[in-house]
Amino acid sequence: MALQQADVDLTDILTLILLVIAIILVAIILYIGTRIITGKKETETGYILRLLAVSVIIVLLVTVVIGAVVGAVGQLDPTNIISGAANQIIPVLVYLAIVYLIKYILIPEQGEVTKFNASIWIGVITLFLIYVFNILTTQLFDTPIIVGV
């Protein structure tokens, strides 16, 4: 038979659903943070697409990069100074990447200093709310929405 049904694993579907929920949740959090800091109320199609693109990148950065790098470094000798420093520097680098994503993609045209300050605060609000929602889902459902956090 040319068409065969593949075995579909339920955990893969659940993981995909959780990733979609995480992307939508991060997009909503980014919208709220942007609206609080910059006062931007417009929701044109281009802005929504940029919002979704930034949220996809943030979810991938937080889950894949932090999870992979910290997991790989965690396999090193725990007494090694490099592994301890890498475990502490990776979240900072991810946060800086998020700030620059917000600055160049999401923030409307403003002055350079205002744009940078706004992107820093939007990044802080976004990551804070992601951690809060992640803790809540871990406590309620015993599974985090964003696994790398």
PETA-V833095 format. One record per residue. N is the residue number from 1. SS is DSSP state (H for helix, E for strand, - for the rest). Layout:
# PETA-V833095
<<N,SS> <N,SS>>
This chain:
# PETA-V833095
<<1,-> <2,-> <3,-> <4,-> <5,-> <6,-> <7,-> <8,-> <9,-> <10,H> <11,H> <12,H> <13,H> <14,H> <15,H> <16,H> <17,H> <18,H> <19,H> <20,H> <21,H> <22,H> <23,H> <24,H> <25,H> <26,H> <27,H> <28,H> <29,H> <30,H> <31,H> <32,H> <33,H> <34,H> <35,H> <36,H> <37,H> <38,H> <39,-> <40,-> <41,-> <42,-> <43,-> <44,-> <45,H> <46,H> <47,H> <48,H> <49,H> <50,H> <51,H> <52,H> <53,H> <54,H> <55,H> <56,H> <57,H> <58,H> <59,H> <60,H> <61,H> <62,H> <63,H> <64,H> <65,H> <66,H> <67,H> <68,H> <69,H> <70,H> <71,H> <72,H> <73,H> <74,H> <75,-> <76,-> <77,-> <78,-> <79,-> <80,-> <81,H> <82,H> <83,H> <84,H> <85,H> <86,H> <87,H> <88,H> <89,H> <90,H> <91,H> <92,H> <93,H> <94,H> <95,H> <96,H> <97,H> <98,H> <99,H> <100,H> <101,H> <102,H> <103,H> <104,H> <105,H> <106,H> <107,-> <108,-> <109,-> <110,-> <111,-> <112,H> <113,H> <114,H> <115,H> <116,H> <117,H> <118,H> <119,H> <120,H> <121,H> <122,H> <123,H> <124,H> <125,H> <126,H> <127,H> <128,H> <129,H> <130,H> <131,H> <132,H> <133,H> <134,H> <135,H> <136,H> <137,H> <138,H> <139,H> <140,H> <141,H> <142,-> <143,-> <144,-> <145,-> <146,-> <147,-> <148,-> <149,->>
